[in-house]
Amino acid sequence: MATETALVDVGLLFAAVALAGVLASRIDQSVIPLYILTGILIGSNVLGELPALAGSEVGIGGYTATVPELTIGGVDLLAALGGLALTDTDFVVVGAEIGIVLLLFFLGLEFNLERLLASRNRIGKAGSVDLAVNFAIGFGFGYLVFGGLLAAMLTAGIVYISSSAIITKSLLDLGWIANDEAEPMLGILVYEDLFIAVYLAIVSALVLGGGDVAAAAGQIGIAIGVIVALLALVSYGTGFFQRFLDADTNEFVVVRALGVTILVAGIAYALGVSEAVAAFFVGMAFSGTDHVHDLERLLEPIRDAFAAIFFVWIGLVTDPRLFSPSVLATIAAAAVLTAPAKIVSGFLGGKIYGLDDRRSVRVGLGMATRGEFSLIIASLALSGAGTGIATGTAETIYAFAVGYVLVMSVLGTSLMQHSSRIEPAVVGLLERHGVGSARPVEE
């Protein structure tokens, strides 16, 4: 059974989420930034700790700050198979994981394998532009601010990777998922998630393993093997999934879909591959069945509830005390430098897909958001403090990353919500300089 206060704490969490939704509706703003701010307010750093909502605790700078574990939930799936024993403190981190999984599962439902293969050249080109521009800028910024190649490598990952979860949620909320700009955004996100699986294997070995290249190579091999297996699941599993979901009741459809999706995502994560990538592939496998409409209808409320937990989790791990004047200055400099870079690379990605200027601008605005993977990289830096990276540097990188994610998640969702006001100005600027060829956007 839960502890005496656990149910009350979780009830307060959902009540706070509900109030954030009401406020968002009243002021006509995206609910995502308000979820994040809600997490900050109800976390131990502002109002005091709610035991069942607390994350892992790590001492930073003489006090305790709530931070995510390296694997977010810190759940060892293989050990859990021998006896599920989640503690009360795992509720939010596991709920956040489920939110990411379901968001990317829905992404896969919209992006079947045939569409992915048909767009592979454009995904490769747009993703490579995104990588070349943003990873290079992040590396240079990290080397200049923090010094050292490893610190620069960590900063590059934090700055480069967009938030699949937040962007997918915004695409769904704004109704962009059926528009032309959604395809390059989703393609670039797939490229980023596949790249980050390899990146994390290498950086983990460097930070935690003292530069054990053999360990990194082994992890990369495992990651590639998992991705190949997922591709095989998509290619040959449609018939099985069709029969598997032929159930008599909605209850059975929901339970079966969740069971497959979360289990596959969890196994992939335990093997070092992004749970987001795995959930995306599972969604693509289901997209070839006759149950897509039923899955969207039945799972949408569950997806949105756990997605809210994910965004609150970002707030819960944000400790305002981390943000010294020097860290705030670093965050501001990074936002000023990297937000335009991401917008430009996204715009170029849209042009690679043959979109007009306005839709390409939308792609750029939508890609500005950073989120879950940046926090994982930040936690990795903190885990290597005193071993692979100097303690002071690791703590500063962590503080920078948490603040950077908070700023960029709010900025990115706001840019998407108000894109209709921004697009004409940007397109007019392009026309005045004789760049591009704009055509009206038809919704």
N, C-alpha and C positions, 0 to 999 in steps of 0.2 A: 504493500500500500504506500501511497505518497505520504510525506511528512505532514504534520498538522497544518502548515501554512502553504504547502506547495500549490494546492488547488486555488487558494485565494490569490496567490501571486500570479498564477497563469490567468486567472479571471481578470485581475487588474491589468495584465498585459493586453488582453483582447479588448477590454473596456477602453484603454488608452488608444489602441489602434482604431476603434470605432469612433472615438471623439476626433481623432486626426482626420478620418474620412469625412466627418460632418463639417469640420472646419475647411477642408479642401473644397468641398462642394459650395460652401458659403462664399468663399473668396475666389472661386473659379480658378484654382491652381491645381497642378499635378499633385497627387497624393503622395508620391514617392518622397520628395524632400521632407514633407511633414511626418511621414513614418520615421525617417532617419532622425529628425529633431526630437520626435517622441521618444525614440530609443535613448537619446542623450539625456533627456529630462528624467526618465524613470530609472535610469541606470544608477549604479552605486556611486558614481562620481558626482551626482547632483543631489538626488533626493534620498540617497541611502540604499543599501543593498537589499534587493528582494532575493532571498536565498535560491529559489527555484529558477531565477532568471540569470544568475551570475554566470560569467564565463570563467575561463581559467585565469588565475591570478599570477602575475609576474612582477617582481619588484623592479621599479624603474626610478632611478634618481632619488632613492631614499623613501619612497612611498609606494603603495600598491596600486597598480592600474589594472583594469580589466581588459584583457587582450584575447584574441582568438588563438587557439592552438594551431600548430603547424598544419594539421589536416582538418582544420575548422572544428569538426565535431570531436576529433581525437578518438574516434571509434574504430577499434580494431575489428574489422568485419569477421576475419577468420576466428578470432577469439570469441566474438559474439555468437558465432554459430554453435559454440560449445556451451552456451548458456547466456541468454540476453540479460544484461545487468546494467542498464543505463541508470545513472544516478540522476537526482533531481536537477543538477546543474547542466545536464546535457539537453534539456528540453529545447532551449532556444537554438543552440548550435545544430542540433539534429533537425529541428524544424526549419532552420535556414537552409540546410542541405536539401531537404525535401522541396523547399521552395525553388531552389536553383534547378533541381532535377525536373520538376513539373513544368517550369517555364521553358526549359530547353526541349522537353518532350513535345510540347505544343509547337515549338519551332520546327521540329522534325516532321510533325503532322502536315505542316505547310510546305515542306521542302523535300519531296520524294527523291529517291535515288536517281531516277532518270533525269530529273531537273538538275541534280547536283553534277552528274557526269556530263550533261550537255553544257554546263557552265564552267567546267573545270579549267579551261584556258583563261576565261575572264576572272575566275576566282584567283587563279595563280598570279595573274598580272596585277589585279587590284590589291590582293593581299601582299604581294611583294613590294608594291609602292608604299603601302601602309607601313610595312615592316622597315623598309629602308629609311623612310623619312622619320618616323617616330622613335624607333629603337636607336638610331644614330643620334638624334637630338637628346634623348634621355641619357645615353652613354656619355656624351660630351658634357651635359649638365651635371651628371653625377660625379664625373671625374673632377670637374672644376670646383664643385661645392664640397664634396666629401673626400676627394683624393683617393688614389688607389684603384686598381683595375677591378677588383672584386666589388667594391662599393659602387663603382660606375656600372658594372654589369647588373647589380641588383636594382639600381635606380632606373636603368634602361627598361627593365621588365616592368617596373611599377608604372612608368610613364607610358609605355607602349600599349599595354593590353587594355582594351575597352571592356566594359561590363556586359557580358552576354545576357545576364539576368535582367539588369535594369533596362537595357535597350529593348529586349524582347517584350518586357512588360509595357514599355512606352509605345512600341509598335502596335500592340494589341489594344491599349487604351485609346490611342489616337486614331485607330482605324487605318493606320498606314500599312498593315500587314498585307492588304490586297493591292497596294499601289506598286508602281514600277520601282520606286526607290527602295522598297523592302528587299528586293533580290540582291543588289550589291551589298547592302548592309549585312544581310544574313550570310552572304558568301564570304565577306571579309571576316565576320565573326567566326565562321568555321575555320578559316585559315589561321586566325589568331589562336583559337583553342587547340588546334593540332600543333602549332608551333610551340605553344606554352608547355605542352606535355613533354617535349624534348628539352626545352629550356629549363624546366624545373628539375629534370633528372640531372642535367649538367651542373646547375648552380647548387643543388642540394649536395652533390658530391664535393664541390669546392668549398662550400660553407661548413658542412658538417663532417665531411670525410677527409679533411685535410688535403683536398685536391686529388682524391682517388679517381683517376681517369677510367680505370678498369670498371669500377663500380658504376660510374656514369654510363659507360658503354653498355654494360649489362642491363641497366634500367632502361636505356633507350631501346635496346632490343626487345625488352618486355613490352614497352609501350607500343612499338610497331606491331608486335604480335597481337596485342589486344585490339588495335585498330583494324588489322586485317580480319580478325575474328568478328568484329562488329560489322564490317563490310559484308562478310559472308552471311551474317545473321540477316542483314537487310536484303541481300540478293536471293537467299534461298528460304527465308523464314516466313514469307508472306502467307503461304498456304497453311502453315501451322498456326499462325496468329489468327487467321480467318476462322479456323475451326475452334481455336482456344476461346475466342470471344463470342462464339455462338452459344449464348447462355439464355436461360429462361427469364431471368430477372435482371434489373438494373444493378442490384447489389452484386451479383456475380460478375458482371462486366467490370464494375469499378474495382472490385477486389483483385480480379485477375490482372487487369491492366496495371494497377499499382504494384502488385506483387512482382510482375516481370520487370517493370521499369526500374523500380527502386533496387531490386536485387541485382540486376545487371549493372546499374550505375555504381552500386556499392562495391561489387567485385572489381570493376574496372578501377575504381578509386583506390581500393586496397592494393592493386597492382601498379599504382603510380600513374594512371591515366585519368584525366579530368572526368569527373562524374557528369559534367555538362556535356562533354563530347559523347559519352556513352548514352546519356538520355536522348540526345539529339538523334543518334543512330537508331535507337529503339523506336522513337517517334516516326522516323522514316520507314521502319519495318511495318508499323501499324498503318502508315498512310496508304499502303497498297491494298488494304482490306475494305470491306463494305461498312465498317463500323466507325469510320472517321467522324461522321456527324454525331453519333451517339457518344463517342469519347469526348468530343469537344463540349457537348451539352452537359454530360454527367460530371466531368472532371474540372470544368471551369471554376466552380465555386471552391473546390478543394485547392486548386492551383492558386487562386487569388488569396485565400486565407494564409497559406504557407508562404507565398511571396511576400505578404505583409510582414510575416515573422522575419524573413530574410532582411528586409529593409530596416526593421527595428533593430536587428542584430548589428548592423553597421553602426547605428547610433549607440548601442550598448557598449561597443568596444572603443568608442571615441571618448577619451578622457580630456576635457578642456585643459587640465593642468599640464598636459604634455606640451602645450603650445607656448613656448617662450618667445620673446620678440624675434630672436634669430630664426627660430623654426617658422614662425609666421611669415617672416620675410622670404624665407626659402620657398614656402608654399605659394606665396603670391607670385614670386618670380617664375616658378615652374608653371603655374596656371597661365600667366601672361605669355610664356614662351610656347607651351605645349598645346593649349587649346586651339590657337590658330593653325598650328602644324597639323593637328588631327583633322581640322576642318578642311584644310587644303588637300591633304592626302585622301580624305573621303570624297571631296569634290572630284579629284582626279579618278578615283575609283568609279564614281558615277559616270564620268565621261567614257571610261573604258567599256562600260556596259551600254554605251550609246544613248544615255539619257540627255535630256535638254538641261540647260543651265540651272533652272529652278529646282528640278528634281535632284540634280547633282549637288546643289547647295544643301538640300535636305539630307542627303547622305552624309555630307560633312558635318552638319550640325548634330545629326543623330549619333555619330561615332565618338563624340567628345566625352561621353560619360566613362568614368573609371569606377571599378568596384571590387568584386570578390577576389579576383586573382591578384590584384595589387596588394590586398590585405594578407593574402597567403604568402606572397613574397616578403612583405614586411615582417611577418611572423618568422619566416625562415631566417631573415637577417638577425632577429632577436635571439633565435635559438642558437645561432652560431657565435653569439657574443663571447669574446674571450678565447675563442678557438680559431675559427676561420677568419674572424673579423674582430677588430678592436671593440671593446665593450661600449665605449663612448660613441663610436661611429654607428654601431648597430642600434643603440637606443635612439640616436638622432634620426637615422633612416626610418626607424619604426614610427616615431612621432611625425616625421614629415609625411610618410605614406598615409597614415590615418587621416591627417588633416587634408591632404591632397585628394583622397578619395571623397571625403565629405564635400569639399568645394566642387570637385568635378562632377559628382553625382547630382548635386543641386543645379550646377550650371548646365550640365548636359540635358537634364530633363526639362529645364526651363527653355533652353534653346529649341528643343523639339516642340514644346507646347506653343511657343510664340514664333515658330518658323515662318508663318504666313506674313508676319510683319517684317521679318529680316530678309526674306528672299528677294522682294522687289528692290531693296537698297543694294544688295550684293549684285544682282543681275544688272541693275542700272550701272553700277560701277564697272562691271565687265564690259558692258556695251560701250561705255564711254572710252574705254581703253582698247576697243576693237578685239576683245577676247571672247571666244565662244559664240554661240548662236542660240538665243533664248526662244522658247516656244511656250505658249500658255500651258499651265498645269490644269488638266481636267481630272477632277476627282471622281 
